[in-house]
Amino acid sequence: MNAGIILPALAGISALTTLTVEAIKKLFDEQGKTYKPNLLAAIVAVSLSVFVIFGYSLYNSIHLSIQLIVITIAFSFMSWLVSMVGFDKVKQLIEQFGR
């Protein structure tokens, strides 16, 4: 995966994760069901990350590899973090590691 698309891809996946979690929370609240928001965010983040990375690999004819699996796990974790603490904090963390 090209390094130039990692932050935009993370922003996109994180935005989808946050919006999806908010929509699901609203549905659960309307039905009076209880849920754990952090667990819900984790499940949505993993699901969307796997879906997006799988779609990206199919679109670009990339075969399954260890690197792709590691990227998927990293995106899942970072997307989950972004949905809980915000994109600015995660972006700042990534930039600090890049120095």
DRENVOSE-809216 format. One line per field, with one value per atom (N, C-alpha, C, CB): residue number from 0; residue in one letter; chain; atom name; y, z, x. Coordinates in pm, 1 decimal, decimal comma. Glycine has a CB too. Layout:
# DRENVOSE-809216
resi	[NUM	...]
resn	[A	...]
chain	[A	...]
name	[CA	...]
v	[Y	...]
w	[Z	...]
u	[X	...]
***
This chain:
# DRENVOSE-809216
resi	[0	0	0	0	1	1	1	1	2	2	2	2	3	3	3	3	4	4	4	4	5	5	5	5	6	6	6	6	7	7	7	7	8	8	8	8	9	9	9	9	10	10	10	10	11	11	11	11	12	12	12	12	13	13	13	13	14	14	14	14	15	15	15	15	16	16	16	16	17	17	17	17	18	18	18	18	19	19	19	19	20	20	20	20	21	21	21	21	22	22	22	22	23	23	23	23	24	24	24	24	25	25	25	25	26	26	26	26	27	27	27	27	28	28	28	28	29	29	29	29	30	30	30	30	31	31	31	31	32	32	32	32	33	33	33	33	34	34	34	34	35	35	35	35	36	36	36	36	37	37	37	37	38	38	38	38	39	39	39	39	40	40	40	40	41	41	41	41	42	42	42	42	43	43	43	43	44	44	44	44	45	45	45	45	46	46	46	46	47	47	47	47	48	48	48	48	49	49	49	49	50	50	50	50	51	51	51	51	52	52	52	52	53	53	53	53	54	54	54	54	55	55	55	55	56	56	56	56	57	57	57	57	58	58	58	58	59	59	59	59	60	60	60	60	61	61	61	61	62	62	62	62	63	63	63	63	64	64	64	64	65	65	65	65	66	66	66	66	67	67	67	67	68	68	68	68	69	69	69	69	70	70	70	70	71	71	71	71	72	72	72	72	73	73	73	73	74	74	74	74	75	75	75	75	76	76	76	76	77	77	77	77	78	78	78	78	79	79	79	79	80	80	80	80	81	81	81	81	82	82	82	82	83	83	83	83	84	84	84	84	85	85	85	85	86	86	86	86	87	87	87	87	88	88	88	88	89	89	89	89	90	90	90	90	91	91	91	91	92	92	92	92	93	93	93	93	94	94	94	94	95	95	95	95	96	96	96	96	97	97	97	97	98	98	98	98]
resn	[M	M	M	M	N	N	N	N	A	A	A	A	G	G	G	G	I	I	I	I	I	I	I	I	L	L	L	L	P	P	P	P	A	A	A	A	L	L	L	L	A	A	A	A	G	G	G	G	I	I	I	I	S	S	S	S	A	A	A	A	L	L	L	L	T	T	T	T	T	T	T	T	L	L	L	L	T	T	T	T	V	V	V	V	E	E	E	E	A	A	A	A	I	I	I	I	K	K	K	K	K	K	K	K	L	L	L	L	F	F	F	F	D	D	D	D	E	E	E	E	Q	Q	Q	Q	G	G	G	G	K	K	K	K	T	T	T	T	Y	Y	Y	Y	K	K	K	K	P	P	P	P	N	N	N	N	L	L	L	L	L	L	L	L	A	A	A	A	A	A	A	A	I	I	I	I	V	V	V	V	A	A	A	A	V	V	V	V	S	S	S	S	L	L	L	L	S	S	S	S	V	V	V	V	F	F	F	F	V	V	V	V	I	I	I	I	F	F	F	F	G	G	G	G	Y	Y	Y	Y	S	S	S	S	L	L	L	L	Y	Y	Y	Y	N	N	N	N	S	S	S	S	I	I	I	I	H	H	H	H	L	L	L	L	S	S	S	S	I	I	I	I	Q	Q	Q	Q	L	L	L	L	I	I	I	I	V	V	V	V	I	I	I	I	T	T	T	T	I	I	I	I	A	A	A	A	F	F	F	F	S	S	S	S	F	F	F	F	M	M	M	M	S	S	S	S	W	W	W	W	L	L	L	L	V	V	V	V	S	S	S	S	M	M	M	M	V	V	V	V	G	G	G	G	F	F	F	F	D	D	D	D	K	K	K	K	V	V	V	V	K	K	K	K	Q	Q	Q	Q	L	L	L	L	I	I	I	I	E	E	E	E	Q	Q	Q	Q	F	F	F	F	G	G	G	G	R	R	R	R]
chain	[A	A	A	A	A	A	A	A	A	A	A	A	A	A	A	A	A	A	A	A	A	A	A	A	A	A	A	A	A	A	A	A	A	A	A	A	A	A	A	A	A	A	A	A	A	A	A	A	A	A	A	A	A	A	A	A	A	A	A	A	A	A	A	A	A	A	A	A	A	A	A	A	A	A	A	A	A	A	A	A	A	A	A	A	A	A	A	A	A	A	A	A	A	A	A	A	A	A	A	A	A	A	A	A	A	A	A	A	A	A	A	A	A	A	A	A	A	A	A	A	A	A	A	A	A	A	A	A	A	A	A	A	A	A	A	A	A	A	A	A	A	A	A	A	A	A	A	A	A	A	A	A	A	A	A	A	A	A	A	A	A	A	A	A	A	A	A	A	A	A	A	A	A	A	A	A	A	A	A	A	A	A	A	A	A	A	A	A	A	A	A	A	A	A	A	A	A	A	A	A	A	A	A	A	A	A	A	A	A	A	A	A	A	A	A	A	A	A	A	A	A	A	A	A	A	A	A	A	A	A	A	A	A	A	A	A	A	A	A	A	A	A	A	A	A	A	A	A	A	A	A	A	A	A	A	A	A	A	A	A	A	A	A	A	A	A	A	A	A	A	A	A	A	A	A	A	A	A	A	A	A	A	A	A	A	A	A	A	A	A	A	A	A	A	A	A	A	A	A	A	A	A	A	A	A	A	A	A	A	A	A	A	A	A	A	A	A	A	A	A	A	A	A	A	A	A	A	A	A	A	A	A	A	A	A	A	A	A	A	A	A	A	A	A	A	A	A	A	A	A	A	A	A	A	A	A	A	A	A	A	A	A	A	A	A	A	A	A	A	A	A	A	A	A	A	A	A	A	A	A	A	A	A	A	A	A	A	A	A	A	A	A	A	A	A	A]
name	[N	CA	C	CB	N	CA	C	CB	N	CA	C	CB	N	CA	C	CB	N	CA	C	CB	N	CA	C	CB	N	CA	C	CB	N	CA	C	CB	N	CA	C	CB	N	CA	C	CB	N	CA	C	CB	N	CA	C	CB	N	CA	C	CB	N	CA	C	CB	N	CA	C	CB	N	CA	C	CB	N	CA	C	CB	N	CA	C	CB	N	CA	C	CB	N	CA	C	CB	N	CA	C	CB	N	CA	C	CB	N	CA	C	CB	N	CA	C	CB	N	CA	C	CB	N	CA	C	CB	N	CA	C	CB	N	CA	C	CB	N	CA	C	CB	N	CA	C	CB	N	CA	C	CB	N	CA	C	CB	N	CA	C	CB	N	CA	C	CB	N	CA	C	CB	N	CA	C	CB	N	CA	C	CB	N	CA	C	CB	N	CA	C	CB	N	CA	C	CB	N	CA	C	CB	N	CA	C	CB	N	CA	C	CB	N	CA	C	CB	N	CA	C	CB	N	CA	C	CB	N	CA	C	CB	N	CA	C	CB	N	CA	C	CB	N	CA	C	CB	N	CA	C	CB	N	CA	C	CB	N	CA	C	CB	N	CA	C	CB	N	CA	C	CB	N	CA	C	CB	N	CA	C	CB	N	CA	C	CB	N	CA	C	CB	N	CA	C	CB	N	CA	C	CB	N	CA	C	CB	N	CA	C	CB	N	CA	C	CB	N	CA	C	CB	N	CA	C	CB	N	CA	C	CB	N	CA	C	CB	N	CA	C	CB	N	CA	C	CB	N	CA	C	CB	N	CA	C	CB	N	CA	C	CB	N	CA	C	CB	N	CA	C	CB	N	CA	C	CB	N	CA	C	CB	N	CA	C	CB	N	CA	C	CB	N	CA	C	CB	N	CA	C	CB	N	CA	C	CB	N	CA	C	CB	N	CA	C	CB	N	CA	C	CB	N	CA	C	CB	N	CA	C	CB	N	CA	C	CB	N	CA	C	CB	N	CA	C	CB	N	CA	C	CB	N	CA	C	CB	N	CA	C	CB	N	CA	C	CB	N	CA	C	CB	N	CA	C	CB	N	CA	C	CB	N	CA	C	CB	N	CA	C	CB]
v	[-117,9	0,0	122,7	0,6	216,2	337,7	422,6	416,8	473,5	553,5	682,3	585,7	732,7	856,5	844,9	905,3	724,5	709,0	658,0	615,1	636,7	580,6	676,6	545,2	802,9	897,3	926,5	1027,0	950,2	969,3	844,2	1007,4	727,1	603,8	588,2	480,9	617,7	610,5	709,8	637,4	830,1	930,8	882,1	1064,9	822,0	771,2	657,5	725,6	560,1	446,6	494,2	339,7	587,1	637,7	715,6	725,9	794,3	868,3	771,4	964,3	669,7	568,0	495,7	466,7	463,7	395,6	481,5	360,3	607,8	697,7	716,3	833,5	739,7	759,6	633,0	804,1	518,4	391,9	362,3	276,9	385,0	361,7	453,7	384,6	579,9	673,0	629,7	814,7	581,7	535,2	412,5	502,8	319,1	198,2	233,7	95,3	325,3	368,1	430,8	467,3	510,9	574,3	469,5	672,9	368,7	260,5	184,8	163,8	154,6	83,6	167,6	46,6	298,0	385,5	392,4	526,0	397,5	401,9	274,7	424,7	162,0	34,4	2,0	-76,1	87,0	66,9	-44,2	37,2	-79,8	-186,0	-127,8	-260,3	-207,3	-163,6	-213,8	-214,9	-141,5	-175,7	-113,9	-127,3	-162,0	-105,4	-30,4	-216,9	101,9	182,8	149,4	328,8	122,3	92,3	-42,0	92,0	-139,8	-269,9	-256,4	-374,3	-178,9	-154,5	-86,6	-68,2	12,7	82,2	-13,3	199,5	-103,6	-200,3	-294,8	-280,9	-344,1	-437,1	-368,6	-491,1	-246,7	-172,8	-139,5	-43,9	-97,6	-62,6	-181,9	-9,6	-297,4	-417,8	-456,1	-535,5	-454,6	-492,8	-401,5	-490,5	-271,7	-177,6	-182,5	-36,9	-198,8	-206,2	-328,0	-210,2	-442,1	-563,1	-544,7	-685,4	-488,2	-466,9	-372,3	-412,0	-260,0	-159,9	-213,9	-29,6	-276,4	-330,1	-442,9	-381,0	-526,3	-633,8	-575,9	-724,8	-472,6	-407,4	-341,9	-304,2	-276,1	-212,8	-317,4	-134,3	-429,5	-533,4	-598,0	-641,2	-615,0	-668,2	-570,2	-701,3	-443,8	-340,4	-328,0	-206,1	-340,1	-324,8	-458,6	-244,8	-567,2	-701,9	-736,2	-713,8	-705,4	-737,4	-869,5	-623,6	-961,3	-1091,6	-1084,0	-1196,1	-1174,1	-1179,6	-1206,2	-1287,7	-1124,5	-1140,7	-1103,3	-1054,3	-1131,2	-1094,4	-942,7	-1147,1	-870,2	-723,4	-672,4	-663,2	-729,8	-687,9	-718,5	-757,6	-831,0	-867,1	-769,4	-1011,4	-735,6	-640,3	-502,8	-630,1	-460,1	-331,5	-332,1	-301,5	-442,0	-451,6	-441,7	-583,1	-510,8	-504,5	-362,7	-604,5	-299,3	-162,8	-65,4	-118,2	-77,9	9,8	-12,8	-12,3	-136,7	-166,5	-97,6	-318,6	-113,3	-54,4	97,8	-101,3	155,9	302,2	359,3	345,7	290,6	336,6	332,7	251,1	229,7	218,6	333,2	81,8	361,3	472,5	605,8	478,2	627,0	752,4	768,5	758,5	662,0	673,4	701,7	546,2	671,7	698,5	830,5	585,4	867,3	986,8	1098,5	949,0	1072,8	1175,8	1162,5	1310,2	1208,4	1194,2	1276,7	1235,0	1395,5	1483,6	1419,5	1615,7	1351,0	1286,0	1173,0	1232,1	1092,8	980,8	1033,0	885,0	1136,5	1196,2	1251,5	1307,9	1317,1	1370,0	1256,2	1449,6	1146,7	1030,6	973,9	921,2	961,3	908,5	1001,7	889,5	1131,2	1227,3	1224,7	1368,2	1201,2	1194,2	1071,4	1191,2	960,1	840,3	859,0	718,5	943,3	965,2	1049,9	1029,4	1118,7	1206,2	1132,0	1310,9]
w	[0,0	0,0	0,0	122,9	-84,0	-98,8	27,4	-220,6	75,5	198,2	183,9	237,3	61,2	38,0	56,2	-97,8	60,9	77,5	215,7	-27,2	302,0	433,0	516,8	507,7	530,9	611,3	550,5	628,0	419,1	364,1	379,5	216,0	362,0	379,4	524,7	334,8	617,3	759,2	792,3	846,8	736,9	760,5	707,7	693,8	589,0	531,9	612,1	391,1	647,9	726,1	862,6	742,3	922,1	1054,3	1049,2	1110,8	945,3	930,2	913,7	809,2	830,8	814,8	946,1	707,0	1018,9	1147,1	1243,9	1207,3	1256,9	1351,2	1314,7	1355,0	1186,3	1143,3	1161,1	997,1	1130,0	1144,7	1291,4	1083,3	1377,3	1521,5	1574,2	1600,8	1534,9	1580,0	1531,9	1530,5	1408,3	1355,9	1432,1	1206,2	1459,2	1532,8	1675,9	1533,8	1738,6	1874,3	1877,0	1928,3	1775,8	1769,3	1756,2	1651,4	1671,3	1657,2	1788,1	1547,2	1856,0	1983,6	2088,6	2033,9	2091,7	2188,1	2161,8	2183,3	2035,1	2000,7	2041,6	1851,5	2035,4	2072,5	2220,3	1989,4	2292,3	2435,0	2468,8	2498,7	2376,0	2399,4	2460,8	2267,8	2543,9	2603,0	2517,1	2749,5	2522,3	2442,8	2508,0	2295,8	2467,5	2512,2	2394,1	2565,8	2402,7	2287,0	2236,8	2323,0	2326,5	2282,4	2210,0	2402,2	2258,1	2191,0	2055,1	2278,4	2049,1	1923,2	1822,7	1946,8	1869,8	1783,7	1733,8	1858,4	1818,9	1778,9	1671,2	1900,7	1689,8	1592,4	1457,1	1643,9	1459,5	1335,3	1268,6	1362,4	1347,1	1291,8	1223,2	1401,7	1286,9	1227,4	1100,4	1328,3	1106,7	990,4	871,5	1025,9	894,4	784,7	731,5	829,9	820,1	775,3	687,0	895,4	729,0	648,6	513,6	722,7	513,9	390,4	296,0	421,1	347,6	264,0	211,7	343,7	297,2	253,2	152,4	374,5	175,4	81,3	-53,7	137,3	-51,0	-175,5	-247,1	-147,4	-171,0	-229,4	-294,2	-121,9	-227,1	-282,4	-407,1	-176,3	-409,0	-528,7	-644,4	-500,2	-616,7	-719,6	-782,7	-660,4	-702,4	-750,6	-776,4	-651,1	-776,6	-803,0	-712,4	-948,9	-584,4	-485,5	-420,0	-378,6	-415,2	-355,3	-203,3	-413,2	-134,5	10,4	55,4	64,6	147,5	198,2	346,0	117,6	409,1	549,3	564,5	604,7	470,8	476,0	473,3	358,3	389,4	379,9	510,1	260,9	571,2	698,6	808,2	739,1	812,0	911,8	890,4	905,7	765,5	734,4	779,8	582,6	756,9	797,9	949,6	748,0	1021,9	1168,3	1215,8	1229,2	1154,6	1193,3	1165,5	1118,8	1049,0	1016,4	1111,4	872,0	1146,8	1240,6	1373,9	1260,9	1425,3	1554,4	1548,3	1598,9	1443,4	1433,3	1411,1	1319,2	1334,0	1311,1	1440,3	1203,5	1518,6	1648,4	1739,2	1715,1	1741,4	1822,2	1776,6	1815,4	1645,9	1593,3	1630,9	1441,0	1624,8	1657,5	1806,0	1617,7	1889,0	2032,5	2074,5	2111,7	2018,3	2066,3	1963,0	2109,1	1837,9	1735,6	1642,5	1799,6	1519,1	1413,9	1442,5	1280,2	1500,0	1523,6	1615,4	1583,3	1718,9	1812,0	1744,8	1933,5	1665,2	1597,0	1489,4	1534,6	1415,3	1313,8	1378,6	1237,3	1493,1	1566,6	1608,4	1691,0	1653,9	1693,4	1573,7	1754,8	1458,9	1339,4	1294,9	1225,8	1299,1	1258,7	1352,9	1253,1	1481,3	1577,9	1551,8	1722,5	1513,7	1481,3	1352,5	1470,2	1262,3	1134,5	1142,5	1042,3	1251,7	1265,0	1300,9	1367,0]
u	[85,9	0,0	89,4	-97,2	59,2	136,3	126,5	88,7	240,4	242,5	163,4	385,2	150,3	77,1	-72,3	104,8	-124,7	-269,3	-308,1	-322,8	-210,1	-242,4	-326,4	-114,5	-284,2	-363,0	-499,8	-286,7	-510,8	-646,3	-734,4	-637,2	-674,9	-752,5	-795,8	-670,5	-704,9	-740,0	-850,5	-616,7	-841,4	-945,4	-1080,3	-907,2	-1079,2	-1204,0	-1264,0	-1180,8	-1180,1	-1228,8	-1277,3	-1118,3	-1204,6	-1242,3	-1372,9	-1131,6	-1390,5	-1516,3	-1632,9	-1509,1	-1613,9	-1718,5	-1746,2	-1678,4	-1640,8	-1657,3	-1736,4	-1521,2	-1697,7	-1765,2	-1911,6	-1695,1	-1939,1	-2078,0	-2161,7	-2081,9	-2102,1	-2174,3	-2204,2	-2093,5	-2105,5	-2126,1	-2236,0	-1993,9	-2234,9	-2338,9	-2477,0	-2308,6	-2484,9	-2613,8	-2663,2	-2602,2	-2573,2	-2612,0	-2652,6	-2496,1	-2577,5	-2612,6	-2750,8	-2508,8	-2782,0	-2913,9	-3023,9	-2920,7	-3000,4	-3098,1	-3116,8	-3054,7	-3006,2	-3015,0	-3088,0	-2874,6	-3060,0	-3127,1	-3277,1	-3066,9	-3316,1	-3458,6	-3530,8	-3476,1	-3459,7	-3519,8	-3502,4	-3460,5	-3430,9	-3411,7	-3313,0	-3542,6	-3227,3	-3129,8	-3002,9	-3097,1	-2938,4	-2811,7	-2696,0	-2797,8	-2585,6	-2468,8	-2346,3	-2484,3	-2230,8	-2103,8	-2043,7	-2005,7	-2037,4	-1994,0	-1853,6	-1999,1	-1760,6	-1623,9	-1616,8	-1528,3	-1691,9	-1696,2	-1764,4	-1770,1	-1869,5	-1938,9	-1845,3	-2064,4	-1769,3	-1673,8	-1566,3	-1609,5	-1520,2	-1417,5	-1470,3	-1369,2	-1590,3	-1649,4	-1668,3	-1784,9	-1720,3	-1742,3	-1609,2	-1822,1	-1509,3	-1378,2	-1313,4	-1286,4	-1317,4	-1257,9	-1333,1	-1259,3	-1465,0	-1545,9	-1520,4	-1693,9	-1524,2	-1502,9	-1360,2	-1535,7	-1263,3	-1124,1	-1101,6	-1029,2	-1153,0	-1138,4	-1206,8	-1196,8	-1326,7	-1400,3	-1326,0	-1538,5	-1276,5	-1208,9	-1075,7	-1185,8	-996,0	-866,4	-887,0	-784,3	-987,3	-1018,1	-1059,7	-1129,6	-1145,2	-1186,7	-1070,5	-1293,5	-983,1	-864,2	-773,9	-786,0	-755,6	-667,4	-728,3	-639,0	-859,3	-923,9	-914,4	-1069,9	-938,3	-935,4	-796,4	-978,2	-693,1	-556,2	-486,4	-476,4	-560,3	-507,5	-389,6	-464,9	-404,6	-301,6	-338,5	-287,0	-243,1	-267,3	-253,0	-170,8	-321,3	-315,2	-172,1	-410,1	-123,3	11,7	13,5	112,6	124,9	140,8	132,1	275,2	190,6	187,4	43,3	267,4	-40,1	-179,6	-254,3	-248,7	-223,8	-286,9	-245,6	-249,5	-116,4	-67,2	-130,1	86,6	-141,7	-205,0	-351,1	-195,9	-420,5	-560,6	-573,7	-622,2	-487,1	-490,0	-459,3	-389,1	-358,5	-322,0	-436,3	-195,5	-498,9	-610,9	-727,8	-655,5	-753,1	-861,2	-835,9	-875,5	-714,5	-680,0	-684,3	-541,3	-623,8	-621,3	-761,5	-528,5	-842,1	-978,9	-1059,6	-1047,0	-1037,5	-1104,6	-1061,0	-1073,6	-930,6	-880,6	-940,0	-727,7	-942,4	-995,7	-1142,1	-979,2	-1218,3	-1359,9	-1381,5	-1433,0	-1280,8	-1294,3	-1230,2	-1232,6	-1113,2	-1042,0	-1033,2	-903,1	-1059,8	-1055,7	-936,7	-1054,0	-956,7	-856,7	-731,6	-915,6	-748,2	-633,2	-529,7	-679,7	-575,3	-482,2	-405,4	-557,5	-473,1	-407,1	-312,6	-511,6	-352,6	-266,0	-139,2	-340,8	-154,3	-39,2	54,4	-86,2	-0,9	79,8	157,1	-10,2	91,0	156,1	268,4	53,9	243,3	347,0	466,2	289,5	442,7	553,3	639,8	499,2	579,3	657,0	734,1	566,1	683,4	747,5	874,4	651,2	893,3	1010,4	1134,5	985,6]
***
